[in-house]
Amino acid sequence: MNEIIEIIGAVITLIGAIFLFLGALGLVRMPDVYNRIQTGTKATTLGTMLTLVGIGIIHLDWYGKILVLIVFVLVSNPISSHVLAGAAHYIGIPLSKRSVVDKMSKKPVLTVKKQTNITETSEKEETKQN
Amino acid sequence: MVNLILYIALGFIGLAVILTLYRFIKGDTSVDRIIALDVLTISSIALIGLISHFAGRVIYIWTLHWFTVY
């Protein structure tokens, strides 16, 4: 019974490690800063949490400390990434060309050429109708 | 069996650290390097957890002693 619990803990740790790996892969593969922040936060937070939970299952007497670690990771990592993303936008780091919407920008929300064309034509139609 | 699975997990975390270091060195912008450092920190917490398992010592995850069960 004890061995089965340990194997379950090890498998959870492995899943966490895979999440960490995928987060790091996203950090390399993603096209711009904002996407990298997204992968660098979500996947790694979940990965670290799962890894620690798995180790906590293997060593049940460590669980208190591991719980404190999980709480700190869960609180601090998303906040730091949120602030980093805001700072990156504030200093003007551009979005990827494939990005569609920049909701933090003070310009009009539609940034893709096709969409702006649509709005322009609709405005022209409105003026003609008037 | 447990140790084998955990060694595989250790390998994945090692790969994650290498990829993050690549982004840290390559950069593009300073914000990329900061993000890479952030990810490196978070990955190292998981790595320390695994190392503490292999070493069999909880001292490596020494967090707020008065809150926790020792």
N, CA and C atoms of all chains as a GROMACS GRO file, in nm:
protein
  600
    1MET      N    1   0.083  -0.121   0.000
    1MET     CA    2   0.000   0.000   0.000
    1MET      C    3   0.087   0.126   0.000
    2ASN      N    4   0.188   0.122   0.088
    2ASN     CA    5   0.278   0.236   0.098
    2ASN      C    6   0.354   0.259  -0.032
    3GLU      N    7   0.390   0.147  -0.097
    3GLU     CA    8   0.464   0.158  -0.223
    3GLU      C    9   0.377   0.218  -0.333
    4ILE      N   10   0.249   0.181  -0.333
    4ILE     CA   11   0.157   0.236  -0.434
    4ILE      C   12   0.144   0.388  -0.416
    5ILE      N   13   0.134   0.431  -0.292
    5ILE     CA   14   0.125   0.575  -0.266
    5ILE      C   15   0.252   0.646  -0.314
    6GLU      N   16   0.366   0.584  -0.290
    6GLU     CA   17   0.493   0.643  -0.336
    6GLU      C   18   0.499   0.652  -0.488
    7ILE      N   19   0.449   0.547  -0.554
    7ILE     CA   20   0.448   0.550  -0.702
    7ILE      C   21   0.355   0.660  -0.752
    8ILE      N   22   0.239   0.675  -0.687
    8ILE     CA   23   0.148   0.784  -0.726
    8ILE      C   24   0.217   0.918  -0.710
    9GLY      N   25   0.286   0.937  -0.598
    9GLY     CA   26   0.361   1.061  -0.576
    9GLY      C   27   0.467   1.084  -0.682
   10ALA      N   28   0.537   0.977  -0.718
   10ALA     CA   29   0.643   0.990  -0.819
   10ALA      C   30   0.584   1.026  -0.955
   11VAL      N   31   0.469   0.966  -0.987
   11VAL     CA   32   0.405   0.997  -1.117
   11VAL      C   33   0.359   1.143  -1.119
   12ILE      N   34   0.304   1.191  -1.007
   12ILE     CA   35   0.263   1.333  -1.000
   12ILE      C   36   0.385   1.424  -1.016
   13THR      N   37   0.496   1.384  -0.954
   13THR     CA   38   0.620   1.462  -0.970
   13THR      C   39   0.665   1.463  -1.116
   14LEU      N   40   0.653   1.348  -1.181
   14LEU     CA   41   0.693   1.340  -1.322
   14LEU      C   42   0.605   1.430  -1.409
   15ILE      N   43   0.475   1.430  -1.381
   15ILE     CA   44   0.384   1.518  -1.458
   15ILE      C   45   0.423   1.664  -1.437
   16GLY      N   46   0.455   1.698  -1.312
   16GLY     CA   47   0.500   1.835  -1.284
   16GLY      C   48   0.627   1.870  -1.359
   17ALA      N   49   0.720   1.775  -1.364
   17ALA     CA   50   0.846   1.800  -1.436
   17ALA      C   51   0.820   1.818  -1.585
   18ILE      N   52   0.726   1.741  -1.639
   18ILE     CA   53   0.692   1.757  -1.782
   18ILE      C   54   0.632   1.895  -1.806
   19PHE      N   55   0.547   1.941  -1.714
   19PHE     CA   56   0.492   2.076  -1.727
   19PHE      C   57   0.604   2.181  -1.724
   20LEU      N   58   0.701   2.161  -1.635
   20LEU     CA   59   0.814   2.255  -1.629
   20LEU      C   60   0.891   2.257  -1.760
   21PHE      N   61   0.913   2.137  -1.816
   21PHE     CA   62   0.984   2.128  -1.943
   21PHE      C   63   0.907   2.200  -2.054
   22LEU      N   64   0.774   2.176  -2.058
   22LEU     CA   65   0.694   2.240  -2.163
   22LEU      C   66   0.692   2.391  -2.147
   23GLY      N   67   0.690   2.437  -2.022
   23GLY     CA   68   0.696   2.582  -1.998
   23GLY      C   69   0.827   2.641  -2.049
   24ALA      N   70   0.937   2.571  -2.023
   24ALA     CA   71   1.067   2.619  -2.071
   24ALA      C   72   1.074   2.613  -2.223
   25LEU      N   73   1.013   2.510  -2.281
   25LEU     CA   74   1.010   2.500  -2.427
   25LEU      C   75   0.932   2.618  -2.487
   26GLY      N   76   0.821   2.651  -2.422
   26GLY     CA   77   0.743   2.766  -2.467
   26GLY      C   78   0.821   2.895  -2.455
   27LEU      N   79   0.905   2.901  -2.353
   27LEU     CA   80   0.989   3.020  -2.334
   27LEU      C   81   1.085   3.039  -2.452
   28VAL      N   82   1.128   2.928  -2.510
   28VAL     CA   83   1.219   2.936  -2.624
   28VAL      C   84   1.141   2.958  -2.754
   29ARG      N   85   1.026   2.893  -2.766
   29ARG     CA   86   0.956   2.889  -2.895
   29ARG      C   87   0.862   3.006  -2.922
   30MET      N   88   0.812   3.068  -2.817
   30MET     CA   89   0.708   3.170  -2.837
   30MET      C   90   0.764   3.297  -2.904
   31PRO      N   91   0.679   3.366  -2.981
   31PRO     CA   92   0.732   3.472  -3.066
   31PRO      C   93   0.763   3.605  -2.995
   32ASP      N   94   0.691   3.639  -2.891
   32ASP     CA   95   0.720   3.769  -2.828
   32ASP      C   96   0.719   3.758  -2.675
   33VAL      N   97   0.751   3.869  -2.613
   33VAL     CA   98   0.769   3.871  -2.467
   33VAL      C   99   0.643   3.828  -2.394
   34TYR      N  100   0.529   3.875  -2.441
   34TYR     CA  101   0.404   3.852  -2.368
   34TYR      C  102   0.364   3.705  -2.369
   35ASN      N  103   0.382   3.642  -2.485
   35ASN     CA  104   0.355   3.498  -2.491
   35ASN      C  105   0.453   3.419  -2.404
   36ARG      N  106   0.578   3.466  -2.403
   36ARG     CA  107   0.677   3.397  -2.318
   36ARG      C  108   0.642   3.412  -2.172
   37ILE      N  109   0.591   3.528  -2.135
   37ILE     CA  110   0.550   3.547  -1.995
   37ILE      C  111   0.437   3.451  -1.962
   38GLN      N  112   0.345   3.434  -2.055
   38GLN     CA  113   0.231   3.345  -2.030
   38GLN      C  114   0.279   3.201  -2.006
   39THR      N  115   0.364   3.153  -2.097
   39THR     CA  116   0.411   3.015  -2.078
   39THR      C  117   0.499   3.003  -1.954
   40GLY      N  118   0.579   3.109  -1.934
   40GLY     CA  119   0.671   3.106  -1.821
   40GLY      C  120   0.602   3.114  -1.687
   41THR      N  121   0.477   3.157  -1.686
   41THR     CA  122   0.406   3.164  -1.558
   41THR      C  123   0.318   3.043  -1.535
   42LYS      N  124   0.226   3.020  -1.629
   42LYS     CA  125   0.122   2.919  -1.602
   42LYS      C  126   0.181   2.779  -1.592
   43ALA      N  127   0.258   2.742  -1.693
   43ALA     CA  128   0.309   2.605  -1.696
   43ALA      C  129   0.406   2.580  -1.581
   44THR      N  130   0.493   2.677  -1.554
   44THR     CA  131   0.592   2.652  -1.450
   44THR      C  132   0.530   2.655  -1.310
   45THR      N  133   0.428   2.739  -1.291
   45THR     CA  134   0.361   2.738  -1.160
   45THR      C  135   0.297   2.602  -1.135
   46LEU      N  136   0.222   2.556  -1.233
   46LEU     CA  137   0.157   2.424  -1.219
   46LEU      C  138   0.261   2.313  -1.204
   47GLY      N  139   0.367   2.322  -1.285
   47GLY     CA  140   0.471   2.220  -1.280
   47GLY      C  141   0.538   2.213  -1.144
   48THR      N  142   0.574   2.329  -1.090
   48THR     CA  143   0.638   2.330  -0.958
   48THR      C  144   0.544   2.280  -0.850
   49MET      N  145   0.418   2.323  -0.859
   49MET     CA  146   0.321   2.277  -0.759
   49MET      C  147   0.305   2.125  -0.762
   50LEU      N  148   0.291   2.070  -0.883
   50LEU     CA  149   0.274   1.925  -0.894
   50LEU      C  150   0.397   1.850  -0.845
   51THR      N  151   0.514   1.904  -0.880
   51THR     CA  152   0.638   1.840  -0.834
   51THR      C  153   0.644   1.835  -0.682
   52LEU      N  154   0.612   1.949  -0.621
   52LEU     CA  155   0.619   1.955  -0.475
   52LEU      C  156   0.511   1.867  -0.410
   53VAL      N  157   0.392   1.867  -0.471
   53VAL     CA  158   0.285   1.781  -0.417
   53VAL      C  159   0.327   1.634  -0.423
   54GLY      N  160   0.388   1.597  -0.535
   54GLY     CA  161   0.434   1.459  -0.550
   54GLY      C  162   0.536   1.421  -0.443
   55ILE      N  163   0.631   1.511  -0.419
   55ILE     CA  164   0.731   1.483  -0.316
   55ILE      C  165   0.666   1.481  -0.178
   56GLY      N  166   0.564   1.567  -0.160
   56GLY     CA  167   0.491   1.566  -0.033
   56GLY      C  168   0.416   1.435  -0.013
   57ILE      N  169   0.369   1.375  -0.123
   57ILE     CA  170   0.300   1.246  -0.110
   57ILE      C  171   0.401   1.135  -0.076
   58ILE      N  172   0.520   1.145  -0.136
   58ILE     CA  173   0.621   1.043  -0.106
   58ILE      C  174   0.667   1.054   0.040
   59HIS      N  175   0.695   1.179   0.082
   59HIS     CA  176   0.736   1.201   0.222
   59HIS      C  177   0.624   1.275   0.293
   60LEU      N  178   0.534   1.202   0.353
   60LEU     CA  179   0.417   1.266   0.415
   60LEU      C  180   0.455   1.358   0.532
   61ASP      N  181   0.566   1.331   0.597
   61ASP     CA  182   0.605   1.416   0.711
   61ASP      C  183   0.660   1.551   0.666
   62TRP      N  184   0.689   1.568   0.538
   62TRP     CA  185   0.737   1.697   0.487
   62TRP      C  186   0.622   1.787   0.440
   63TYR      N  187   0.501   1.737   0.450
   63TYR     CA  188   0.392   1.802   0.378
   63TYR      C  189   0.368   1.946   0.423
   64GLY      N  190   0.387   1.974   0.554
   64GLY     CA  191   0.365   2.110   0.604
   64GLY      C  192   0.453   2.211   0.534
   65LYS      N  193   0.580   2.181   0.527
   65LYS     CA  194   0.675   2.272   0.462
   65LYS      C  195   0.643   2.288   0.314
   66ILE      N  196   0.611   2.178   0.252
   66ILE     CA  197   0.582   2.182   0.109
   66ILE      C  198   0.457   2.263   0.081
   67LEU      N  199   0.361   2.255   0.172
   67LEU     CA  200   0.238   2.334   0.157
   67LEU      C  201   0.269   2.483   0.162
   68VAL      N  202   0.356   2.522   0.252
   68VAL     CA  203   0.396   2.664   0.260
   68VAL      C  204   0.465   2.707   0.131
   69LEU      N  205   0.553   2.621   0.079
   69LEU     CA  206   0.621   2.652  -0.048
   69LEU      C  207   0.520   2.669  -0.161
   70ILE      N  208   0.422   2.579  -0.166
   70ILE     CA  209   0.322   2.585  -0.273
   70ILE      C  210   0.244   2.716  -0.265
   71VAL      N  211   0.206   2.754  -0.144
   71VAL     CA  212   0.130   2.879  -0.127
   71VAL      C  213   0.213   2.997  -0.176
   72PHE      N  214   0.341   3.000  -0.139
   72PHE     CA  215   0.425   3.114  -0.181
   72PHE      C  216   0.442   3.117  -0.333
   73VAL      N  217   0.463   3.000  -0.393
   73VAL     CA  218   0.477   2.996  -0.539
   73VAL      C  219   0.348   3.041  -0.606
   74LEU      N  220   0.236   2.993  -0.552
   74LEU     CA  221   0.105   3.024  -0.610
   74LEU      C  222   0.073   3.173  -0.600
   75VAL      N  223   0.119   3.237  -0.494
   75VAL     CA  224   0.090   3.379  -0.477
   75VAL      C  225   0.190   3.465  -0.556
   76SER      N  226   0.317   3.433  -0.545
   76SER     CA  227   0.419   3.526  -0.596
   76SER      C  228   0.438   3.518  -0.748
   77ASN      N  229   0.430   3.400  -0.805
   77ASN     CA  230   0.466   3.386  -0.947
   77ASN      C  231   0.369   3.459  -1.041
   78PRO      N  232   0.236   3.442  -1.027
   78PRO     CA  233   0.147   3.517  -1.115
   78PRO      C  234   0.156   3.668  -1.097
   79ILE      N  235   0.178   3.712  -0.971
   79ILE     CA  236   0.187   3.857  -0.948
   79ILE      C  237   0.311   3.913  -1.015
   80SER      N  238   0.424   3.845  -1.001
   80SER     CA  239   0.547   3.895  -1.062
   80SER      C  240   0.534   3.899  -1.214
   81SER      N  241   0.472   3.797  -1.271
   81SER     CA  242   0.457   3.795  -1.416
   81SER      C  243   0.362   3.904  -1.464
   82HIS      N  244   0.256   3.929  -1.387
   82HIS     CA  245   0.162   4.034  -1.422
   82HIS      C  246   0.232   4.170  -1.424
   83VAL      N  247   0.312   4.194  -1.321
   83VAL     CA  248   0.385   4.321  -1.313
   83VAL      C  249   0.487   4.332  -1.425
   84LEU      N  250   0.554   4.221  -1.455
   84LEU     CA  251   0.652   4.221  -1.565
   84LEU      C  252   0.586   4.252  -1.698
   85ALA      N  253   0.470   4.191  -1.721
   85ALA     CA  254   0.400   4.215  -1.847
   85ALA      C  255   0.358   4.361  -1.857
   86GLY      N  256   0.307   4.415  -1.747
   86GLY     CA  257   0.268   4.557  -1.746
   86GLY      C  258   0.387   4.647  -1.773
   87ALA      N  259   0.501   4.615  -1.711
   87ALA     CA  260   0.622   4.696  -1.730
   87ALA      C  261   0.671   4.687  -1.874
   88ALA      N  262   0.666   4.565  -1.930
   88ALA     CA  263   0.710   4.547  -2.069
   88ALA      C  264   0.623   4.628  -2.164
   89HIS      N  265   0.494   4.629  -2.137
   89HIS     CA  266   0.403   4.709  -2.222
   89HIS      C  267   0.428   4.858  -2.203
   90TYR      N  268   0.457   4.896  -2.079
   90TYR     CA  269   0.479   5.037  -2.048
   90TYR      C  270   0.602   5.092  -2.118
   91ILE      N  271   0.709   5.012  -2.126
   91ILE     CA  272   0.830   5.061  -2.192
   91ILE      C  273   0.824   5.041  -2.344
   92GLY      N  274   0.714   4.987  -2.392
   92GLY     CA  275   0.691   4.985  -2.536
   92GLY      C  276   0.747   4.867  -2.611
   93ILE      N  277   0.763   4.755  -2.547
   93ILE     CA  278   0.808   4.635  -2.620
   93ILE      C  279   0.694   4.588  -2.711
   94PRO      N  280   0.721   4.573  -2.840
   94PRO     CA  281   0.611   4.546  -2.934
   94PRO      C  282   0.554   4.406  -2.922
   95LEU      N  283   0.429   4.394  -2.965
   95LEU     CA  284   0.366   4.262  -2.971
   95LEU      C  285   0.414   4.190  -3.097
   96SER      N  286   0.391   4.059  -3.099
   96SER     CA  287   0.422   3.983  -3.220
   96SER      C  288   0.330   4.029  -3.335
   97LYS      N  289   0.376   4.006  -3.458
   97LYS     CA  290   0.293   4.046  -3.572
   97LYS      C  291   0.164   3.966  -3.580
   98ARG      N  292   0.168   3.848  -3.519
   98ARG     CA  293   0.049   3.762  -3.523
   98ARG      C  294  -0.053   3.799  -3.416
   99SER      N  295  -0.016   3.889  -3.323
   99SER     CA  296  -0.111   3.929  -3.220
   99SER      C  297  -0.224   4.010  -3.282
  100VAL      N  298  -0.343   3.990  -3.231
  100VAL     CA  299  -0.461   4.055  -3.292
  100VAL      C  300  -0.505   4.177  -3.214
  101VAL      N  301  -0.510   4.165  -3.084
  101VAL     CA  302  -0.568   4.272  -3.002
  101VAL      C  303  -0.467   4.315  -2.896
  102ASP      N  304  -0.458   4.448  -2.877
  102ASP     CA  305  -0.379   4.502  -2.768
  102ASP      C  306  -0.473   4.584  -2.681
  103LYS      N  307  -0.528   4.524  -2.580
  103LYS     CA  308  -0.631   4.592  -2.502
  103LYS      C  309  -0.574   4.697  -2.408
  104MET      N  310  -0.443   4.690  -2.382
  104MET     CA  311  -0.384   4.791  -2.294
  104MET      C  312  -0.345   4.918  -2.369
  105SER      N  313  -0.346   4.910  -2.500
  105SER     CA  314  -0.304   5.027  -2.577
  105SER      C  315  -0.412   5.134  -2.572
  106LYS      N  316  -0.368   5.262  -2.583
  106LYS     CA  317  -0.466   5.371  -2.578
  106LYS      C  318  -0.527   5.396  -2.716
  107LYS      N  319  -0.465   5.335  -2.818
  107LYS     CA  320  -0.521   5.348  -2.953
  107LYS      C  321  -0.648   5.265  -2.961
  108PRO      N  322  -0.726   5.279  -3.070
  108PRO     CA  323  -0.843   5.193  -3.086
  108PRO      C  324  -0.805   5.045  -3.082
  109VAL      N  325  -0.898   4.964  -3.035
  109VAL     CA  326  -0.866   4.824  -3.006
  109VAL      C  327  -0.829   4.745  -3.131
  110LEU      N  328  -0.893   4.772  -3.245
  110LEU     CA  329  -0.867   4.692  -3.365
  110LEU      C  330  -0.732   4.729  -3.423
  111THR      N  331  -0.644   4.634  -3.435
  111THR     CA  332  -0.509   4.663  -3.485
  111THR      C  333  -0.477   4.590  -3.614
  112VAL      N  334  -0.558   4.494  -3.653
  112VAL     CA  335  -0.530   4.419  -3.774
  112VAL      C  336  -0.582   4.498  -3.895
  113LYS      N  337  -0.506   4.495  -4.004
  113LYS     CA  338  -0.540   4.578  -4.119
  113LYS      C  339  -0.679   4.547  -4.174
  114LYS      N  340  -0.708   4.417  -4.183
  114LYS     CA  341  -0.838   4.380  -4.239
  114LYS      C  342  -0.952   4.440  -4.157
  115GLN      N  343  -0.935   4.432  -4.027
  115GLN     CA  344  -1.042   4.482  -3.940
  115GLN      C  345  -1.055   4.634  -3.951
  116THR      N  346  -0.940   4.702  -3.962
  116THR     CA  347  -0.948   4.848  -3.976
  116THR      C  348  -1.015   4.884  -4.108
  117ASN      N  349  -0.985   4.803  -4.212
  117ASN     CA  350  -1.052   4.829  -4.340
  117ASN      C  351  -1.204   4.815  -4.326
  118ILE      N  352  -1.243   4.715  -4.251
  118ILE     CA  353  -1.386   4.694  -4.231
  118ILE      C  354  -1.449   4.815  -4.162
  119THR      N  355  -1.380   4.865  -4.060
  119THR     CA  356  -1.438   4.979  -3.988
  119THR      C  357  -1.438   5.104  -4.077
  120GLU      N  358  -1.329   5.117  -4.156
  120GLU     CA  359  -1.326   5.234  -4.244
  120GLU      C  360  -1.440   5.230  -4.344
  121THR      N  361  -1.462   5.115  -4.405
  121THR     CA  362  -1.569   5.106  -4.504
  121THR      C  363  -1.705   5.128  -4.438
  122SER      N  364  -1.719   5.074  -4.317
  122SER     CA  365  -1.848   5.092  -4.252
  122SER      C  366  -1.871   5.239  -4.219
  123GLU      N  367  -1.763   5.310  -4.183
  123GLU     CA  368  -1.778   5.453  -4.156
  123GLU      C  369  -1.817   5.529  -4.282
  124LYS      N  370  -1.754   5.488  -4.395
  124LYS     CA  371  -1.787   5.554  -4.522
  124LYS      C  372  -1.934   5.531  -4.559
  125GLU      N  373  -1.976   5.406  -4.539
  125GLU     CA  374  -2.115   5.374  -4.570
  125GLU      C  375  -2.211   5.457  -4.484
  126GLU      N  376  -2.174   5.474  -4.361
  126GLU     CA  377  -2.258   5.552  -4.270
  126GLU      C  378  -2.267   5.698  -4.317
  127THR      N  379  -2.152   5.753  -4.361
  127THR     CA  380  -2.152   5.893  -4.407
  127THR      C  381  -2.234   5.906  -4.535
  128LYS      N  382  -2.223   5.804  -4.622
  128LYS     CA  383  -2.305   5.807  -4.745
  128LYS      C  384  -2.453   5.805  -4.713
  129GLN      N  385  -2.486   5.719  -4.618
  129GLN     CA  386  -2.628   5.708  -4.580
  129GLN      C  387  -2.680   5.839  -4.522
  130ASN      N  388  -2.593   5.905  -4.447
  130ASN     CA  389  -2.635   6.033  -4.388
  130ASN      C  390  -2.648   6.140  -4.498
  131MET      N  391   1.167   0.157  -0.849
  131MET     CA  392   1.062   0.208  -0.939
  131MET      C  393   1.037   0.358  -0.916
  132VAL      N  394   1.018   0.391  -0.788
  132VAL     CA  395   0.994   0.532  -0.754
  132VAL      C  396   1.114   0.617  -0.793
  133ASN      N  397   1.232   0.568  -0.758
  133ASN     CA  398   1.352   0.645  -0.790
  133ASN      C  399   1.373   0.660  -0.940
  134LEU      N  400   1.339   0.555  -1.017
  134LEU     CA  401   1.351   0.563  -1.163
  134LEU      C  402   1.263   0.675  -1.218
  135ILE      N  403   1.136   0.677  -1.173
  135ILE     CA  404   1.043   0.782  -1.220
  135ILE      C  405   1.097   0.920  -1.180
  136LEU      N  406   1.150   0.928  -1.059
  136LEU     CA  407   1.200   1.058  -1.014
  136LEU      C  408   1.326   1.100  -1.088
  137TYR      N  409   1.408   1.001  -1.129
  137TYR     CA  410   1.525   1.037  -1.211
  137TYR      C  411   1.482   1.090  -1.347
  138ILE      N  412   1.375   1.030  -1.404
  138ILE     CA  413   1.323   1.082  -1.531
  138ILE      C  414   1.273   1.226  -1.512
  139ALA      N  415   1.202   1.248  -1.400
  139ALA     CA  416   1.154   1.384  -1.369
  139ALA      C  417   1.271   1.480  -1.356
  140LEU      N  418   1.378   1.433  -1.293
  140LEU     CA  419   1.498   1.515  -1.278
  140LEU      C  420   1.556   1.553  -1.414
  141GLY      N  421   1.552   1.457  -1.507
  141GLY     CA  422   1.599   1.484  -1.644
  141GLY      C  423   1.516   1.591  -1.712
  142PHE      N  424   1.384   1.581  -1.696
  142PHE     CA  425   1.296   1.682  -1.757
  142PHE      C  426   1.325   1.821  -1.698
  143ILE      N  427   1.342   1.826  -1.567
  143ILE     CA  428   1.370   1.956  -1.505
  143ILE      C  429   1.506   2.009  -1.550
  144GLY      N  430   1.602   1.918  -1.566
  144GLY     CA  431   1.733   1.959  -1.617
  144GLY      C  432   1.723   2.017  -1.757
  145LEU      N  433   1.643   1.952  -1.842
  145LEU     CA  434   1.621   2.005  -1.977
  145LEU      C  435   1.555   2.143  -1.971
  146ALA      N  436   1.458   2.156  -1.879
  146ALA     CA  437   1.389   2.285  -1.864
  146ALA      C  438   1.488   2.394  -1.824
  147VAL      N  439   1.579   2.359  -1.734
  147VAL     CA  440   1.679   2.458  -1.690
  147VAL      C  441   1.770   2.496  -1.807
  148ILE      N  442   1.808   2.397  -1.888
  148ILE     CA  443   1.896   2.427  -2.003
  148ILE      C  444   1.826   2.519  -2.103
  149LEU      N  445   1.698   2.489  -2.132
  149LEU     CA  446   1.623   2.573  -2.227
  149LEU      C  447   1.606   2.715  -2.172
  150THR      N  448   1.581   2.724  -2.043
  150THR     CA  449   1.564   2.856  -1.982
  150THR      C  450   1.696   2.933  -1.985
  151LEU      N  451   1.805   2.862  -1.961
  151LEU     CA  452   1.936   2.929  -1.968
  151LEU      C  453   1.965   2.979  -2.110
  152TYR      N  454   1.920   2.900  -2.209
  152TYR     CA  455   1.936   2.943  -2.349
  152TYR      C  456   1.864   3.076  -2.372
  153ARG      N  457   1.740   3.084  -2.321
  153ARG     CA  458   1.665   3.209  -2.338
  153ARG      C  459   1.731   3.322  -2.259
  154PHE      N  460   1.786   3.287  -2.143
  154PHE     CA  461   1.852   3.388  -2.060
  154PHE      C  462   1.974   3.445  -2.132
  155ILE      N  463   2.047   3.359  -2.201
  155ILE     CA  464   2.167   3.406  -2.270
  155ILE      C  465   2.129   3.480  -2.399
  156LYS      N  466   2.034   3.422  -2.474
  156LYS     CA  467   1.998   3.481  -2.603
  156LYS      C  468   1.921   3.612  -2.585
  157GLY      N  469   1.828   3.612  -2.493
  157GLY     CA  470   1.756   3.734  -2.459
  157GLY      C  471   1.660   3.783  -2.565
  158ASP      N  472   1.704   3.868  -2.653
  158ASP     CA  473   1.629   3.961  -2.739
  158ASP      C  474   1.614   4.091  -2.662
  159THR      N  475   1.537   4.089  -2.554
  159THR     CA  476   1.526   4.212  -2.473
  159THR      C  477   1.561   4.177  -2.328
  160SER      N  478   1.574   4.282  -2.250
  160SER     CA  479   1.606   4.260  -2.109
  160SER      C  480   1.489   4.195  -2.036
  161VAL      N  481   1.367   4.223  -2.083
  161VAL     CA  482   1.250   4.162  -2.020
  161VAL      C  483   1.252   4.011  -2.039
  162ASP      N  484   1.297   3.966  -2.156
  162ASP     CA  485   1.310   3.821  -2.179
  162ASP      C  486   1.404   3.758  -2.077
  163ARG      N  487   1.514   3.828  -2.052
  163ARG     CA  488   1.611   3.774  -1.955
  163ARG      C  489   1.550   3.769  -1.815
  164ILE      N  490   1.471   3.872  -1.782
  164ILE     CA  491   1.409   3.873  -1.649
  164ILE      C  492   1.309   3.758  -1.637
  165ILE      N  493   1.233   3.735  -1.743
  165ILE     CA  494   1.137   3.623  -1.741
  165ILE      C  495   1.211   3.490  -1.727
  166ALA      N  496   1.320   3.478  -1.802
  166ALA     CA  497   1.398   3.354  -1.795
  166ALA      C  498   1.450   3.332  -1.653
  167LEU      N  499   1.494   3.441  -1.590
  167LEU     CA  500   1.544   3.430  -1.452
  167LEU      C  501   1.431   3.388  -1.358
  168ASP      N  502   1.314   3.443  -1.382
  168ASP     CA  503   1.196   3.408  -1.301
  168ASP      C  504   1.165   3.259  -1.314
  169VAL      N  505   1.163   3.212  -1.439
  169VAL     CA  506   1.134   3.069  -1.463
  169VAL      C  507   1.243   2.981  -1.402
  170LEU      N  508   1.367   3.030  -1.412
  170LEU     CA  509   1.480   2.956  -1.354
  170LEU      C  510   1.462   2.942  -1.203
  171THR      N  511   1.417   3.048  -1.140
  171THR     CA  512   1.395   3.043  -0.995
  171THR      C  513   1.288   2.941  -0.959
  172ILE      N  514   1.178   2.947  -1.035
  172ILE     CA  515   1.066   2.857  -1.005
  172ILE      C  516   1.107   2.712  -1.032
  173SER      N  517   1.182   2.692  -1.142
  173SER     CA  518   1.227   2.555  -1.172
  173SER      C  519   1.321   2.504  -1.064
  174SER      N  520   1.403   2.596  -1.013
  174SER     CA  521   1.501   2.552  -0.912
  174SER      C  522   1.432   2.511  -0.783
  175ILE      N  523   1.313   2.567  -0.754
  175ILE     CA  524   1.240   2.523  -0.635
  175ILE      C  525   1.202   2.375  -0.649
  176ALA      N  526   1.150   2.340  -0.768
  176ALA     CA  527   1.116   2.199  -0.793
  176ALA      C  528   1.240   2.111  -0.787
  177LEU      N  529   1.350   2.163  -0.844
  177LEU     CA  530   1.475   2.089  -0.844
  177LEU      C  531   1.525   2.064  -0.702
  178ILE      N  532   1.515   2.166  -0.618
  178ILE     CA  533   1.559   2.152  -0.478
  178ILE      C  534   1.471   2.049  -0.406
  179GLY      N  535   1.340   2.052  -0.438
  179GLY     CA  536   1.251   1.951  -0.380
  179GLY      C  537   1.295   1.810  -0.414
  180LEU      N  538   1.329   1.790  -0.543
  180LEU     CA  539   1.375   1.657  -0.586
  180LEU      C  540   1.508   1.620  -0.520
  181ILE      N  541   1.598   1.716  -0.515
  181ILE     CA  542   1.730   1.688  -0.454
  181ILE      C  543   1.711   1.652  -0.307
  182SER      N  544   1.618   1.721  -0.241
  182SER     CA  545   1.596   1.690  -0.099
  182SER      C  546   1.541   1.548  -0.083
  183HIS      N  547   1.462   1.502  -0.182
  183HIS     CA  548   1.417   1.362  -0.177
  183HIS      C  549   1.535   1.267  -0.189
  184PHE      N  550   1.621   1.294  -0.290
  184PHE     CA  551   1.734   1.202  -0.311
  184PHE      C  552   1.831   1.204  -0.192
  185ALA      N  553   1.846   1.322  -0.133
  185ALA     CA  554   1.936   1.331  -0.018
  185ALA      C  555   1.870   1.279   0.109
  186GLY      N  556   1.735   1.275   0.106
  186GLY     CA  557   1.664   1.228   0.225
  186GLY      C  558   1.666   1.328   0.339
  187ARG      N  559   1.687   1.455   0.305
  187ARG     CA  560   1.695   1.557   0.410
  187ARG      C  561   1.598   1.670   0.380
  188VAL      N  562   1.514   1.700   0.477
  188VAL     CA  563   1.415   1.805   0.458
  188VAL      C  564   1.477   1.944   0.473
  189ILE      N  565   1.601   1.947   0.518
  189ILE     CA  566   1.668   2.076   0.543
  189ILE      C  567   1.674   2.162   0.416
  190TYR      N  568   1.673   2.096   0.299
  190TYR     CA  569   1.682   2.173   0.174
  190TYR      C  570   1.555   2.251   0.145
  191ILE      N  571   1.443   2.206   0.200
  191ILE     CA  572   1.320   2.285   0.183
  191ILE      C  573   1.281   2.348   0.317
  192TRP      N  574   1.372   2.425   0.365
  192TRP     CA  575   1.362   2.488   0.495
  192TRP      C  576   1.277   2.615   0.482
  193THR      N  577   1.146   2.601   0.508
  193THR     CA  578   1.061   2.719   0.492
  193THR      C  579   0.984   2.743   0.620
  194LEU      N  580   1.000   2.859   0.675
  194LEU     CA  581   0.921   2.905   0.788
  194LEU      C  582   0.901   2.794   0.893
  195HIS      N  583   1.003   2.766   0.961
  195HIS     CA  584   1.008   2.651   1.051
  195HIS      C  585   0.893   2.650   1.151
  196TRP      N  586   0.856   2.769   1.200
  196TRP     CA  587   0.754   2.775   1.305
  196TRP      C  588   0.614   2.746   1.253
  197PHE      N  589   0.592   2.750   1.121
  197PHE     CA  590   0.462   2.719   1.067
  197PHE      C  591   0.442   2.569   1.046
  198THR      N  592   0.550   2.498   1.035
  198THR     CA  593   0.540   2.368   0.971
  198THR      C  594   0.566   2.252   1.067
  199VAL      N  595   0.523   2.138   1.022
  199VAL     CA  596   0.549   2.016   1.100
  199VAL      C  597   0.690   1.970   1.069
  200TYR      N  598   0.765   1.946   1.169
  200TYR     CA  599   0.903   1.903   1.144
  200TYR      C  600   0.916   1.754   1.171
   0.00000   0.00000   0.00000
